[in-house]
Each structure stands twice: as C-alpha cells, then as structure tokens.
Amino acid sequence: MTGSAAGTGSIAGSDSAATVDTATCGRLRRLAVPRFPAGLATPCLYVDLDVLDRNIAAMQATMDARGIALRPHVKTHKSVAIARRQLAAGAAGVTVGTLGEAEVMADAGITDLFVAYPVWAAGPKAKRLAALHARAQVIVGIDSAAGARGLAAAVARSATSLRVAVEIDSGQHRTGVTFDAAAGVAVAARDAGLEVIGVFTHGGHGYASGADRSTAASDEVRLLGEAAARLGAAGFTVSLISAGSSPTAVLSAVAPVNEERPGTYVFWDRQMVGLGAGEPDAVALVVLSTVVSAAVPGQVVLDAGAKTLTKDRPAWLDGFGALPAYPSATVSRVYDYHAVVWIPPGTPAPALGEVVAVVPNHVCPVVNQFDELVVGRAGVALERWPVDARGRSD
Ligand SMILES: Cc1ncc(COP(=O)(O)O)c(C=O)c1O
C-alpha cells in the first residue's frame, strides 16, 4: 500500500490492487515484527508459541466471562497438538468442516466433534459417518430434509440416534435455511430418526469489511434467536445455539447464543488484522521465505508463491501478504513458486538471500499447504508439529 494524500493506498504495478482505507492501512503497517529462528529451510511455517497461547487464552477468557462455550474450528490449524491446547484451556469440544478432519481428531482421542457442515452421507461417506458416530460424540449440520434423511439412513443400524443442528443463513448466503424454514427441516430430521439439538450459523458476511463485522454479528444473534424460538414452538428442546466466525465471535457472544466456533483467531492473519478483528501484535503464524531475486528494479522475489501463500485475497485488500519488517512492501503478484514483493521507491528492501517473515492474507489454506509447523518461542525453534489433517477435505 502506498500512502496517498487521502490516506488510502494501493500497490503500484500490481495485478491485485484494491484501494485500502486509512484505518486498514494503519493497522497493517503496525504488524508486529516477529522473531524467528535462523537456518530453517524456506519456505516454512513458523508459529510463535507465546502468541499462539495468548490467542487461545484470550478467546477462552472472553467466552468464559460470558458463560458461552467455545468450540474452536480446527480447519485453521488442522493440528492435534493445537486442538489439545485449546481443549486444555477450556474449549468444550472442537468444530470440524469435514469427516476427514473429524476422523483425524477422533484417532487422536478428541471425540467431542461438531461437523458444522451439511454432510451429504452417500456412498463411502455414509459408512464413514456411521463408524465415526460409533466411536465419538458427533453433532452434524443439516440444511435440508433430504440431507437429514441421508444422515439417518447412514446411522440406521446405530445403537444411538445421531445429533444434528439446523444451519441458519444469517446473511452469508452460502448454506443454511432462513429462520422460518428451520422448524420444517427439524421436523423432517426428527421424523427420519435424528435427534435435533439446536441451530447454528456462520456469519461469514462479516468478512466483507470492518464495518460489516458488527452487522454480521447482530444478524447471527437475531436470526439464531428467531430460529431457536421456531424450533421451541414446534416442540424441540433447543440446547445448542451456535454462532461462529473469527470476525464476529466476540461481538455475537451474547444470549441466546450459547456456543461460538471461531477458527482463525488461533493464528489471526492479514485479513483479520485488516478487519480489526485481530490485533497487529497477535499474528502467531508467519511464512518464512528467502529473497531469491532482486534482478528487476523496484521489486524482490521470494521463494514463496501461490503454492504457499495461495491466491486468496478479499476484494478490499491489495496483494497477497505483508512483510512486517518492511511495512511499505507488499506481495503484489504470486506465481506457483514466486512471490513478487513490490518495494515503493525510496523505502527499504530486504537483501538478496535474506529470510523474511510474511503474514499471509488467509492463514487457513496456507496451513493446508504444509506437512508441519515449526514451533518456537522468542525466536528459538523448539518443536515441529505435524499438520495432521492436511489435505483432509474429504
Ligand atoms: C461453519 C463454520 N463455522 C466456523 C467457522 C470459523 O470461522 P473463521 O474462519 O472466521 O474463524 C467457519 C469458517 O469458515 C465455518 O464455515
């Protein structure tokens, strides 16, 4: 981002430019410069354990103070070690997005699992769901009568009924039914033999801009409340009213919501700091990358790229990553194994061969590109943790 008279900014010469507002620019320029170990093969993912534990503790403390259960989404870290840290801090269980993530967690003994996704239980997935249900305490999302019937058929031979929650569309318009259609789906699920325990939503429309976060959070609370009331009126006992996204988690953690499912908060990322959801000193994971070329004036090239940083970029943010040690520089273009960093004229640039920390736009898909996380404290590497559920999008 270049500062302009109006205080907004965008990257010159970029194929990913957006005009970024003053407040967002200011927050991103204040990203804390991480300390990291020397001598690691790049690119790699480095996690600062102190920052990680601070993020886990802060979200847990907020939810504890409000009497709301925290069920973190593990799709961000896909790591058994980190899920265990979240549970040790007081999480009520974990959220997963796929049966594959659920199986990895269950294999590690983490068995309180909410598959917050409308699982279509056909073919091999039906068998896998039945096997998971037999060895774990599973809740599954539904947003259609047909989907519910498929789940019921999959677990028909089980000794216990499968618990489900009806997904409500609170404004993202991705999945979920309107609040006034929730009871119809719930009745179909009950008629099929499932145990309907409540409602859930993901206020993903809070990612659109900082201003949209609070609107999305109040949409989550209001529409979950309406849906829960409809289920109550239809004779259901509603024990679960679950909201969840990192931009809205704190803002929507009020009654009647009784559970939150943020995932990204564990690491935060450039997008979350830009939105004002995460603090500039709370980013726990960076991509370490080496400057491999400075041949073209006005830029350097890192050994990261689309296969590391991904091409994920919200419309309101320019570029594909930030270098906290070089706050004027931005990753302006990515190719598979090249990340082109635009250096505004007259500003410092990293030297050829220098290793830099990059804060990715969206940390979740970045983690899924790597087999392991290098974990350390105060710039000293301590351990390597596997990304256990890497690639388990199944
Ligand atoms: C259903 C559901 N719940 C929770 C989350 C966690 O949200 P976030 O990634 O903002 O932490 C997601 C993220 O995609 C989601 O889809």
The ligand as an ORCA input file, in Angstrom:
! r2SCAN-3c Opt
* xyz 0 1
  C     -19.429    -23.321      9.673
  C     -18.225    -22.566     10.128
  N     -18.038    -22.344     11.435
  C     -16.960    -21.670     11.904
  C     -16.004    -21.173     11.045
  C     -14.808    -20.445     11.601
  O     -14.728    -19.134     11.129
  P     -13.348    -18.354     10.991
  O     -12.587    -18.973      9.890
  O     -13.756    -16.949     10.687
  O     -12.647    -18.454     12.283
  C     -16.172    -21.378      9.670
  C     -15.186    -20.863      8.709
  O     -15.272    -20.998      7.525
  C     -17.303    -22.077      9.204
  O     -17.508    -22.297      7.885
*
